[in-house]
Each structure stands twice: as C-alpha cells, then as structure tokens.
C-alpha cells in the first residue's frame, strides 16, 4: 500500500488537532484539557472505529483481528 492508510490519516488529523488546541497526553492518563466524560466518549468512539477496520487496515497499524475485537469490546471506562 502506498502512502498513508485511512487509519493513519485519521490518527494524524487527531494528533494535529490536539496539538492545535494545546492538549498533551500524559503516559496513559487522559489528555490534559479533557473532562472525564470527553475522555470516555473518545475511548468509546475510537474503539467502535477500531471494530470497523478491515484486515488490511489492522495489518497497517500492527493489530490482529482478535486484538482489535478485544479492544473494541472493552467498556468505555476501561483502559
């Protein structure tokens, strides 16, 4: 596959957006500037997106279908 995959483009755009708003991530903790509920919603939404990736997209980000499914099935408050 040449260039960035859709997943990488989405992740890069999110990274740029958080940099623009001055949000920093602290080693596993929720990003500064996010409320608890914003963080929960982000976890839920990204896990659902992960669940919808194709096998090729999962391969691009280095995950197996089983790993993606396990992550997508986690509750929004779990890390």
PDB file of N, CA, C and O in Angstrom:
ATOM      1  N   UNK A   1       0.853  -1.169   0.000  1.00  0.00           N
ATOM      2  CA  UNK A   1       0.000   0.000   0.000  1.00  0.00           C
ATOM      3  C   UNK A   1       0.898   1.231   0.000  1.00  0.00           C
ATOM      4  O   UNK A   1       1.813   1.331   0.818  1.00  0.00           O
ATOM      5  N   UNK A   2       0.650   2.150  -0.892  1.00  0.00           N
ATOM      6  CA  UNK A   2       1.478   3.354  -0.945  1.00  0.00           C
ATOM      7  C   UNK A   2       0.806   4.473  -0.168  1.00  0.00           C
ATOM      8  O   UNK A   2      -0.420   4.583  -0.140  1.00  0.00           O
ATOM      9  N   UNK A   3       1.622   5.293   0.456  1.00  0.00           N
ATOM     10  CA  UNK A   3       1.090   6.422   1.211  1.00  0.00           C
ATOM     11  C   UNK A   3       0.469   6.001   2.527  1.00  0.00           C
ATOM     12  O   UNK A   3       0.676   4.884   3.003  1.00  0.00           O
ATOM     13  N   UNK A   4      -0.292   6.908   3.104  1.00  0.00           N
ATOM     14  CA  UNK A   4      -0.934   6.650   4.385  1.00  0.00           C
ATOM     15  C   UNK A   4      -2.251   5.913   4.199  1.00  0.00           C
ATOM     16  O   UNK A   4      -2.979   6.153   3.236  1.00  0.00           O
ATOM     17  N   UNK A   5      -2.547   5.022   5.121  1.00  0.00           N
ATOM     18  CA  UNK A   5      -3.858   4.379   5.117  1.00  0.00           C
ATOM     19  C   UNK A   5      -4.869   5.347   5.726  1.00  0.00           C
ATOM     20  O   UNK A   5      -4.488   6.356   6.319  1.00  0.00           O
ATOM     21  N   UNK A   6      -6.138   5.044   5.581  1.00  0.00           N
ATOM     22  CA  UNK A   6      -7.188   5.887   6.158  1.00  0.00           C
ATOM     23  C   UNK A   6      -7.011   6.017   7.661  1.00  0.00           C
ATOM     24  O   UNK A   6      -7.212   7.093   8.224  1.00  0.00           O
ATOM     25  N   UNK A   7      -6.632   4.919   8.312  1.00  0.00           N
ATOM     26  CA  UNK A   7      -6.469   4.931   9.769  1.00  0.00           C
ATOM     27  C   UNK A   7      -5.365   5.897  10.156  1.00  0.00           C
ATOM     28  O   UNK A   7      -5.528   6.695  11.078  1.00  0.00           O
ATOM     29  N   UNK A   8      -4.252   5.828   9.462  1.00  0.00           N
ATOM     30  CA  UNK A   8      -3.142   6.720   9.783  1.00  0.00           C
ATOM     31  C   UNK A   8      -3.516   8.169   9.532  1.00  0.00           C
ATOM     32  O   UNK A   8      -3.116   9.050  10.293  1.00  0.00           O
ATOM     33  N   UNK A   9      -4.269   8.428   8.487  1.00  0.00           N
ATOM     34  CA  UNK A   9      -4.704   9.796   8.218  1.00  0.00           C
ATOM     35  C   UNK A   9      -5.612  10.314   9.325  1.00  0.00           C
ATOM     36  O   UNK A   9      -5.489  11.464   9.744  1.00  0.00           O
ATOM     37  N   UNK A  10      -6.519   9.472   9.797  1.00  0.00           N
ATOM     38  CA  UNK A  10      -7.413   9.873  10.887  1.00  0.00           C
ATOM     39  C   UNK A  10      -6.598  10.130  12.146  1.00  0.00           C
ATOM     40  O   UNK A  10      -6.797  11.140  12.821  1.00  0.00           O
ATOM     41  N   UNK A  11      -5.684   9.223  12.463  1.00  0.00           N
ATOM     42  CA  UNK A  11      -4.867   9.400  13.657  1.00  0.00           C
ATOM     43  C   UNK A  11      -4.004  10.649  13.557  1.00  0.00           C
ATOM     44  O   UNK A  11      -3.855  11.378  14.538  1.00  0.00           O
ATOM     45  N   UNK A  12      -3.436  10.903  12.385  1.00  0.00           N
ATOM     46  CA  UNK A  12      -2.610  12.090  12.196  1.00  0.00           C
ATOM     47  C   UNK A  12      -3.447  13.348  12.339  1.00  0.00           C
ATOM     48  O   UNK A  12      -2.994  14.316  12.951  1.00  0.00           O
ATOM     49  N   UNK A  13      -4.667  13.362  11.788  1.00  0.00           N
ATOM     50  CA  UNK A  13      -5.510  14.546  11.915  1.00  0.00           C
ATOM     51  C   UNK A  13      -5.896  14.792  13.364  1.00  0.00           C
ATOM     52  O   UNK A  13      -5.978  15.941  13.799  1.00  0.00           O
ATOM     53  N   UNK A  14      -6.137  13.712  14.122  1.00  0.00           N
ATOM     54  CA  UNK A  14      -6.444  13.868  15.541  1.00  0.00           C
ATOM     55  C   UNK A  14      -5.230  14.405  16.297  1.00  0.00           C
ATOM     56  O   UNK A  14      -5.366  15.242  17.189  1.00  0.00           O
ATOM     57  N   UNK A  15      -4.054  13.920  15.937  1.00  0.00           N
ATOM     58  CA  UNK A  15      -2.825  14.397  16.570  1.00  0.00           C
ATOM     59  C   UNK A  15      -2.632  15.880  16.294  1.00  0.00           C
ATOM     60  O   UNK A  15      -2.296  16.641  17.202  1.00  0.00           O
ATOM     61  N   UNK A  16      -2.840  16.299  15.055  1.00  0.00           N
ATOM     62  CA  UNK A  16      -2.691  17.705  14.707  1.00  0.00           C
ATOM     63  C   UNK A  16      -3.720  18.565  15.422  1.00  0.00           C
ATOM     64  O   UNK A  16      -3.418  19.673  15.864  1.00  0.00           O
ATOM     65  N   UNK A  17      -4.940  18.047  15.533  1.00  0.00           N
ATOM     66  CA  UNK A  17      -5.992  18.794  16.205  1.00  0.00           C
ATOM     67  C   UNK A  17      -5.664  18.980  17.689  1.00  0.00           C
ATOM     68  O   UNK A  17      -5.870  20.064  18.234  1.00  0.00           O
ATOM     69  N   UNK A  18      -5.159  17.937  18.343  1.00  0.00           N
ATOM     70  CA  UNK A  18      -4.830  18.067  19.763  1.00  0.00           C
ATOM     71  C   UNK A  18      -3.641  18.997  19.952  1.00  0.00           C
ATOM     72  O   UNK A  18      -3.580  19.719  20.947  1.00  0.00           O
ATOM     73  N   UNK A  19      -2.702  18.995  19.025  1.00  0.00           N
ATOM     74  CA  UNK A  19      -1.570  19.917  19.121  1.00  0.00           C
ATOM     75  C   UNK A  19      -2.047  21.351  18.962  1.00  0.00           C
ATOM     76  O   UNK A  19      -1.555  22.255  19.636  1.00  0.00           O
ATOM     77  N   UNK A  20      -3.002  21.555  18.070  1.00  0.00           N
ATOM     78  CA  UNK A  20      -3.522  22.888  17.820  1.00  0.00           C
ATOM     79  C   UNK A  20      -4.224  23.442  19.060  1.00  0.00           C
ATOM     80  O   UNK A  20      -4.171  24.643  19.324  1.00  0.00           O
ATOM     81  N   UNK A  21      -4.872  22.574  19.809  1.00  0.00           N
ATOM     82  CA  UNK A  21      -5.611  23.005  20.992  1.00  0.00           C
ATOM     83  C   UNK A  21      -4.765  22.928  22.258  1.00  0.00           C
ATOM     84  O   UNK A  21      -5.270  23.167  23.354  1.00  0.00           O
ATOM     85  N   UNK A  22      -3.500  22.602  22.118  1.00  0.00           N
ATOM     86  CA  UNK A  22      -2.610  22.577  23.260  1.00  0.00           C
ATOM     87  C   UNK A  22      -2.853  21.423  24.212  1.00  0.00           C
ATOM     88  O   UNK A  22      -2.560  21.544  25.402  1.00  0.00           O
ATOM     89  N   UNK A  23      -3.377  20.314  23.730  1.00  0.00           N
ATOM     90  CA  UNK A  23      -3.663  19.158  24.574  1.00  0.00           C
ATOM     91  C   UNK A  23      -2.457  18.231  24.538  1.00  0.00           C
ATOM     92  O   UNK A  23      -1.975  17.879  23.461  1.00  0.00           O
ATOM     93  N   UNK A  24      -1.969  17.834  25.706  1.00  0.00           N
ATOM     94  CA  UNK A  24      -0.855  16.907  25.793  1.00  0.00           C
ATOM     95  C   UNK A  24      -1.323  15.622  26.441  1.00  0.00           C
ATOM     96  O   UNK A  24      -2.180  15.644  27.325  1.00  0.00           O
ATOM     97  N   UNK A  25      -0.766  14.500  26.009  1.00  0.00           N
ATOM     98  CA  UNK A  25      -1.113  13.211  26.600  1.00  0.00           C
ATOM     99  C   UNK A  25      -0.038  12.840  27.611  1.00  0.00           C
ATOM    100  O   UNK A  25       1.154  12.937  27.321  1.00  0.00           O
ATOM    101  N   UNK A  26      -0.462  12.414  28.800  1.00  0.00           N
ATOM    102  CA  UNK A  26       0.452  12.027  29.866  1.00  0.00           C
ATOM    103  C   UNK A  26       0.495  10.526  30.001  1.00  0.00           C
ATOM    104  O   UNK A  26      -0.381   9.947  30.643  1.00  0.00           O
ATOM    105  N   UNK A  27       1.451   9.895  29.437  1.00  0.00           N
ATOM    106  CA  UNK A  27       1.734   8.457  29.577  1.00  0.00           C
ATOM    107  C   UNK A  27       0.576   7.617  30.131  1.00  0.00           C
ATOM    108  O   UNK A  27       0.630   7.164  31.274  1.00  0.00           O
ATOM    109  N   UNK A  28      -0.454   7.414  29.332  1.00  0.00           N
ATOM    110  CA  UNK A  28      -1.543   6.535  29.730  1.00  0.00           C
ATOM    111  C   UNK A  28      -2.694   7.230  30.434  1.00  0.00           C
ATOM    112  O   UNK A  28      -3.780   6.660  30.537  1.00  0.00           O
ATOM    113  N   UNK A  29      -2.489   8.439  30.918  1.00  0.00           N
ATOM    114  CA  UNK A  29      -3.565   9.174  31.578  1.00  0.00           C
ATOM    115  C   UNK A  29      -4.392   9.895  30.518  1.00  0.00           C
ATOM    116  O   UNK A  29      -3.989   9.983  29.358  1.00  0.00           O
ATOM    117  N   UNK A  30      -5.536  10.401  30.921  1.00  0.00           N
ATOM    118  CA  UNK A  30      -6.338  11.135  29.938  1.00  0.00           C
ATOM    119  C   UNK A  30      -5.616  12.431  29.582  1.00  0.00           C
ATOM    120  O   UNK A  30      -4.895  12.991  30.407  1.00  0.00           O
ATOM    121  N   UNK A  31      -5.811  12.904  28.359  1.00  0.00           N
ATOM    122  CA  UNK A  31      -5.128  14.122  27.925  1.00  0.00           C
ATOM    123  C   UNK A  31      -5.526  15.317  28.780  1.00  0.00           C
ATOM    124  O   UNK A  31      -6.668  15.428  29.226  1.00  0.00           O
ATOM    125  N   UNK A  32      -4.573  16.202  28.997  1.00  0.00           N
ATOM    126  CA  UNK A  32      -4.873  17.430  29.725  1.00  0.00           C
ATOM    127  C   UNK A  32      -5.867  18.239  28.915  1.00  0.00           C
ATOM    128  O   UNK A  32      -5.778  18.297  27.688  1.00  0.00           O
ATOM    129  N   UNK A  33      -6.798  18.853  29.588  1.00  0.00           N
ATOM    130  CA  UNK A  33      -7.805  19.645  28.907  1.00  0.00           C
ATOM    131  C   UNK A  33      -9.075  18.869  28.576  1.00  0.00           C
ATOM    132  O   UNK A  33     -10.064  19.467  28.152  1.00  0.00           O
ATOM    133  N   UNK A  34      -9.068  17.563  28.758  1.00  0.00           N
ATOM    134  CA  UNK A  34     -10.251  16.742  28.515  1.00  0.00           C
ATOM    135  C   UNK A  34     -10.960  16.516  29.835  1.00  0.00           C
ATOM    136  O   UNK A  34     -10.318  16.239  30.848  1.00  0.00           O
ATOM    137  N   UNK A  35     -12.281  16.633  29.832  1.00  0.00           N
ATOM    138  CA  UNK A  35     -13.025  16.229  31.020  1.00  0.00           C
ATOM    139  C   UNK A  35     -13.088  14.708  31.022  1.00  0.00           C
ATOM    140  O   UNK A  35     -12.782  14.063  30.019  1.00  0.00           O
ATOM    141  N   UNK A  36     -13.476  14.158  32.121  1.00  0.00           N
ATOM    142  CA  UNK A  36     -13.604  12.705  32.213  1.00  0.00           C
ATOM    143  C   UNK A  36     -14.578  12.182  31.166  1.00  0.00           C
ATOM    144  O   UNK A  36     -14.317  11.165  30.522  1.00  0.00           O
ATOM    145  N   UNK A  37     -15.709  12.881  30.993  1.00  0.00           N
ATOM    146  CA  UNK A  37     -16.714  12.422  30.038  1.00  0.00           C
ATOM    147  C   UNK A  37     -16.242  12.578  28.608  1.00  0.00           C
ATOM    148  O   UNK A  37     -16.567  11.735  27.771  1.00  0.00           O
ATOM    149  N   UNK A  38     -15.495  13.614  28.291  1.00  0.00           N
ATOM    150  CA  UNK A  38     -14.931  13.751  26.943  1.00  0.00           C
ATOM    151  C   UNK A  38     -13.976  12.602  26.659  1.00  0.00           C
ATOM    152  O   UNK A  38     -13.957  12.055  25.557  1.00  0.00           O
ATOM    153  N   UNK A  39     -13.187  12.240  27.662  1.00  0.00           N
ATOM    154  CA  UNK A  39     -12.239  11.140  27.502  1.00  0.00           C
ATOM    155  C   UNK A  39     -12.978   9.817  27.322  1.00  0.00           C
ATOM    156  O   UNK A  39     -12.600   9.013  26.470  1.00  0.00           O
ATOM    157  N   UNK A  40     -14.025   9.581  28.114  1.00  0.00           N
ATOM    158  CA  UNK A  40     -14.820   8.363  27.973  1.00  0.00           C
ATOM    159  C   UNK A  40     -15.433   8.285  26.571  1.00  0.00           C
ATOM    160  O   UNK A  40     -15.408   7.233  25.931  1.00  0.00           O
ATOM    161  N   UNK A  41     -15.986   9.417  26.099  1.00  0.00           N
ATOM    162  CA  UNK A  41     -16.609   9.427  24.783  1.00  0.00           C
ATOM    163  C   UNK A  41     -15.573   9.145  23.704  1.00  0.00           C
ATOM    164  O   UNK A  41     -15.847   8.398  22.764  1.00  0.00           O
ATOM    165  N   UNK A  42     -14.393   9.729  23.826  1.00  0.00           N
ATOM    166  CA  UNK A  42     -13.323   9.484  22.855  1.00  0.00           C
ATOM    167  C   UNK A  42     -12.928   8.013  22.844  1.00  0.00           C
ATOM    168  O   UNK A  42     -12.743   7.437  21.772  1.00  0.00           O
ATOM    169  N   UNK A  43     -12.796   7.395  24.012  1.00  0.00           N
ATOM    170  CA  UNK A  43     -12.465   5.970  24.096  1.00  0.00           C
ATOM    171  C   UNK A  43     -13.538   5.131  23.418  1.00  0.00           C
ATOM    172  O   UNK A  43     -13.228   4.231  22.637  1.00  0.00           O
ATOM    173  N   UNK A  44     -14.779   5.419  23.712  1.00  0.00           N
ATOM    174  CA  UNK A  44     -15.884   4.664  23.116  1.00  0.00           C
ATOM    175  C   UNK A  44     -15.883   4.796  21.594  1.00  0.00           C
ATOM    176  O   UNK A  44     -15.987   3.803  20.874  1.00  0.00           O
ATOM    177  N   UNK A  45     -15.766   6.017  21.122  1.00  0.00           N
ATOM    178  CA  UNK A  45     -15.828   6.270  19.679  1.00  0.00           C
ATOM    179  C   UNK A  45     -14.656   5.624  18.940  1.00  0.00           C
ATOM    180  O   UNK A  45     -14.855   5.014  17.889  1.00  0.00           O
ATOM    181  N   UNK A  46     -13.456   5.747  19.464  1.00  0.00           N
ATOM    182  CA  UNK A  46     -12.300   5.173  18.776  1.00  0.00           C
ATOM    183  C   UNK A  46     -12.328   3.651  18.810  1.00  0.00           C
ATOM    184  O   UNK A  46     -11.876   3.002  17.867  1.00  0.00           O
ATOM    185  N   UNK A  47     -12.854   3.077  19.887  1.00  0.00           N
ATOM    186  CA  UNK A  47     -12.979   1.615  19.931  1.00  0.00           C
ATOM    187  C   UNK A  47     -13.991   1.124  18.913  1.00  0.00           C
ATOM    188  O   UNK A  47     -13.792   0.071  18.308  1.00  0.00           O
ATOM    189  N   UNK A  48     -15.068   1.863  18.714  1.00  0.00           N
ATOM    190  CA  UNK A  48     -16.048   1.479  17.710  1.00  0.00           C
ATOM    191  C   UNK A  48     -15.457   1.596  16.307  1.00  0.00           C
ATOM    192  O   UNK A  48     -15.728   0.761  15.444  1.00  0.00           O
ATOM    193  N   UNK A  49     -14.654   2.630  16.083  1.00  0.00           N
ATOM    194  CA  UNK A  49     -13.987   2.781  14.793  1.00  0.00           C
ATOM    195  C   UNK A  49     -12.997   1.644  14.566  1.00  0.00           C
ATOM    196  O   UNK A  49     -12.880   1.131  13.453  1.00  0.00           O
ATOM    197  N   UNK A  50     -12.301   1.260  15.599  1.00  0.00           N
ATOM    198  CA  UNK A  50     -11.352   0.152  15.506  1.00  0.00           C
ATOM    199  C   UNK A  50     -12.073  -1.128  15.115  1.00  0.00           C
ATOM    200  O   UNK A  50     -11.552  -1.929  14.339  1.00  0.00           O
ATOM    201  N   UNK A  51     -13.256  -1.316  15.644  1.00  0.00           N
ATOM    202  CA  UNK A  51     -14.054  -2.504  15.348  1.00  0.00           C
ATOM    203  C   UNK A  51     -14.452  -2.571  13.877  1.00  0.00           C
ATOM    204  O   UNK A  51     -14.707  -3.657  13.356  1.00  0.00           O
ATOM    205  N   UNK A  52     -14.509  -1.430  13.204  1.00  0.00           N
ATOM    206  CA  UNK A  52     -14.931  -1.394  11.818  1.00  0.00           C
ATOM    207  C   UNK A  52     -13.810  -1.451  10.791  1.00  0.00           C
ATOM    208  O   UNK A  52     -14.071  -1.350   9.592  1.00  0.00           O
ATOM    209  N   UNK A  53     -12.568  -1.612  11.236  1.00  0.00           N
ATOM    210  CA  UNK A  53     -11.440  -1.633  10.298  1.00  0.00           C
ATOM    211  C   UNK A  53     -11.351  -2.958   9.551  1.00  0.00           C
ATOM    212  O   UNK A  53     -11.723  -4.010  10.071  1.00  0.00           O
ATOM    213  N   UNK A  54     -10.859  -2.884   8.343  1.00  0.00           N
ATOM    214  CA  UNK A  54     -10.654  -4.092   7.545  1.00  0.00           C
ATOM    215  C   UNK A  54      -9.373  -4.789   7.993  1.00  0.00           C
ATOM    216  O   UNK A  54      -8.575  -4.217   8.736  1.00  0.00           O
ATOM    217  N   UNK A  55      -9.183  -6.014   7.541  1.00  0.00           N
ATOM    218  CA  UNK A  55      -7.979  -6.773   7.880  1.00  0.00           C
ATOM    219  C   UNK A  55      -6.724  -6.053   7.391  1.00  0.00           C
ATOM    220  O   UNK A  55      -5.697  -6.065   8.070  1.00  0.00           O
ATOM    221  N   UNK A  56      -6.804  -5.433   6.227  1.00  0.00           N
ATOM    222  CA  UNK A  56      -5.653  -4.704   5.688  1.00  0.00           C
ATOM    223  C   UNK A  56      -5.316  -3.486   6.551  1.00  0.00           C
ATOM    224  O   UNK A  56      -4.145  -3.211   6.812  1.00  0.00           O
ATOM    225  N   UNK A  57      -6.333  -2.768   6.986  1.00  0.00           N
ATOM    226  CA  UNK A  57      -6.115  -1.606   7.845  1.00  0.00           C
ATOM    227  C   UNK A  57      -5.531  -2.031   9.193  1.00  0.00           C
ATOM    228  O   UNK A  57      -4.640  -1.367   9.723  1.00  0.00           O
ATOM    229  N   UNK A  58      -6.029  -3.126   9.741  1.00  0.00           N
ATOM    230  CA  UNK A  58      -5.486  -3.627  11.008  1.00  0.00           C
ATOM    231  C   UNK A  58      -4.023  -4.024  10.840  1.00  0.00           C
ATOM    232  O   UNK A  58      -3.199  -3.766  11.718  1.00  0.00           O
ATOM    233  N   UNK A  59      -3.709  -4.643   9.723  1.00  0.00           N
ATOM    234  CA  UNK A  59      -2.318  -5.020   9.451  1.00  0.00           C
ATOM    235  C   UNK A  59      -1.437  -3.774   9.392  1.00  0.00           C
ATOM    236  O   UNK A  59      -0.308  -3.788   9.881  1.00  0.00           O
ATOM    237  N   UNK A  60      -1.951  -2.694   8.792  1.00  0.00           N
ATOM    238  CA  UNK A  60      -1.195  -1.439   8.693  1.00  0.00           C
ATOM    239  C   UNK A  60      -0.827  -0.880  10.062  1.00  0.00           C
ATOM    240  O   UNK A  60       0.251  -0.309  10.231  1.00  0.00           O
ATOM    241  N   UNK A  61      -1.708  -1.039  11.030  1.00  0.00           N
ATOM    242  CA  UNK A  61      -1.418  -0.495  12.366  1.00  0.00           C
ATOM    243  C   UNK A  61      -0.854  -1.545  13.316  1.00  0.00           C
ATOM    244  O   UNK A  61      -0.630  -1.267  14.494  1.00  0.00           O
ATOM    245  N   UNK A  62      -0.626  -2.744  12.806  1.00  0.00           N
ATOM    246  CA  UNK A  62       0.045  -3.768  13.588  1.00  0.00           C
ATOM    247  C   UNK A  62      -0.821  -4.519  14.581  1.00  0.00           C
ATOM    248  O   UNK A  62      -0.326  -4.980  15.610  1.00  0.00           O
ATOM    249  N   UNK A  63      -2.107  -4.650  14.287  1.00  0.00           N
ATOM    250  CA  UNK A  63      -3.013  -5.386  15.169  1.00  0.00           C
ATOM    251  C   UNK A  63      -3.625  -6.570  14.428  1.00  0.00           C
ATOM    252  O   UNK A  63      -3.801  -6.541  13.210  1.00  0.00           O
ATOM    253  N   UNK A  64      -3.940  -7.593  15.181  1.00  0.00           N
ATOM    254  CA  UNK A  64      -4.687  -8.715  14.619  1.00  0.00           C
ATOM    255  C   UNK A  64      -6.175  -8.441  14.820  1.00  0.00           C
ATOM    256  O   UNK A  64      -6.557  -7.564  15.595  1.00  0.00           O
ATOM    257  N   UNK A  65      -6.997  -9.193  14.123  1.00  0.00           N
ATOM    258  CA  UNK A  65      -8.448  -9.037  14.278  1.00  0.00           C
ATOM    259  C   UNK A  65      -8.873  -9.352  15.710  1.00  0.00           C
ATOM    260  O   UNK A  65      -9.779  -8.714  16.248  1.00  0.00           O
ATOM    261  N   UNK A  66      -8.224 -10.330  16.321  1.00  0.00           N
ATOM    262  CA  UNK A  66      -8.562 -10.702  17.705  1.00  0.00           C
ATOM    263  C   UNK A  66      -8.211  -9.570  18.679  1.00  0.00           C
ATOM    264  O   UNK A  66      -8.979  -9.273  19.594  1.00  0.00           O
ATOM    265  N   UNK A  67      -7.054  -8.945  18.477  1.00  0.00           N
ATOM    266  CA  UNK A  67      -6.657  -7.840  19.349  1.00  0.00           C
ATOM    267  C   UNK A  67      -7.627  -6.668  19.198  1.00  0.00           C
ATOM    268  O   UNK A  67      -8.035  -6.061  20.188  1.00  0.00           O
ATOM    269  N   UNK A  68      -7.990  -6.357  17.963  1.00  0.00           N
ATOM    270  CA  UNK A  68      -8.914  -5.252  17.712  1.00  0.00           C
ATOM    271  C   UNK A  68     -10.276  -5.540  18.326  1.00  0.00           C
ATOM    272  O   UNK A  68     -10.890  -4.660  18.929  1.00  0.00           O
ATOM    273  N   UNK A  69     -10.746  -6.773  18.173  1.00  0.00           N
ATOM    274  CA  UNK A  69     -12.047  -7.151  18.737  1.00  0.00           C
ATOM    275  C   UNK A  69     -12.023  -7.046  20.260  1.00  0.00           C
ATOM    276  O   UNK A  69     -12.970  -6.541  20.864  1.00  0.00           O
ATOM    277  N   UNK A  70     -10.950  -7.520  20.879  1.00  0.00           N
ATOM    278  CA  UNK A  70     -10.833  -7.457  22.344  1.00  0.00           C
ATOM    279  C   UNK A  70     -10.847  -6.011  22.827  1.00  0.00           C
ATOM    280  O   UNK A  70     -11.481  -5.695  23.834  1.00  0.00           O
ATOM    281  N   UNK A  71     -10.150  -5.136  22.110  1.00  0.00           N
ATOM    282  CA  UNK A  71     -10.128  -3.720  22.486  1.00  0.00           C
ATOM    283  C   UNK A  71     -11.493  -3.080  22.272  1.00  0.00           C
ATOM    284  O   UNK A  71     -11.953  -2.301  23.107  1.00  0.00           O
ATOM    285  N   UNK A  72     -12.138  -3.403  21.164  1.00  0.00           N
ATOM    286  CA  UNK A  72     -13.452  -2.817  20.855  1.00  0.00           C
ATOM    287  C   UNK A  72     -14.512  -3.256  21.845  1.00  0.00           C
ATOM    288  O   UNK A  72     -15.471  -2.518  22.071  1.00  0.00           O
ATOM    289  N   UNK A  73     -14.379  -4.418  22.439  1.00  0.00           N
ATOM    290  CA  UNK A  73     -15.367  -4.920  23.383  1.00  0.00           C
ATOM    291  C   UNK A  73     -15.198  -4.370  24.806  1.00  0.00           C
ATOM    292  O   UNK A  73     -16.062  -4.571  25.660  1.00  0.00           O
ATOM    293  N   UNK A  74     -14.095  -3.683  25.051  1.00  0.00           N
ATOM    294  CA  UNK A  74     -13.897  -3.098  26.382  1.00  0.00           C
ATOM    295  C   UNK A  74     -14.925  -2.021  26.634  1.00  0.00           C
ATOM    296  O   UNK A  74     -15.357  -1.334  25.709  1.00  0.00           O
ATOM    297  N   UNK A  75     -15.314  -1.873  27.877  1.00  0.00           N
ATOM    298  CA  UNK A  75     -16.203  -0.784  28.265  1.00  0.00           C
ATOM    299  C   UNK A  75     -15.464   0.543  28.145  1.00  0.00           C
ATOM    300  O   UNK A  75     -14.237   0.579  28.239  1.00  0.00           O
ATOM    301  N   UNK A  76     -16.189   1.618  27.943  1.00  0.00           N
ATOM    302  CA  UNK A  76     -15.547   2.912  27.687  1.00  0.00           C
ATOM    303  C   UNK A  76     -14.682   3.397  28.842  1.00  0.00           C
ATOM    304  O   UNK A  76     -13.774   4.199  28.625  1.00  0.00           O
ATOM    305  N   UNK A  77     -14.933   2.940  30.049  1.00  0.00           N
ATOM    306  CA  UNK A  77     -14.145   3.403  31.184  1.00  0.00           C
ATOM    307  C   UNK A  77     -12.882   2.551  31.412  1.00  0.00           C
ATOM    308  O   UNK A  77     -12.034   2.919  32.224  1.00  0.00           O
ATOM    309  N   UNK A  78     -12.754   1.445  30.724  1.00  0.00           N
ATOM    310  CA  UNK A  78     -11.582   0.588  30.909  1.00  0.00           C
ATOM    311  C   UNK A  78     -10.418   1.104  30.085  1.00  0.00           C
ATOM    312  O   UNK A  78     -10.595   1.675  29.009  1.00  0.00           O
ATOM    313  N   UNK A  79      -9.229   0.889  30.615  1.00  0.00           N
ATOM    314  CA  UNK A  79      -8.014   1.273  29.875  1.00  0.00           C
ATOM    315  C   UNK A  79      -7.435   0.080  29.212  1.00  0.00           C
ATOM    316  O   UNK A  79      -6.410   0.184  28.539  1.00  0.00           O
TER     317      UNK A  79
END
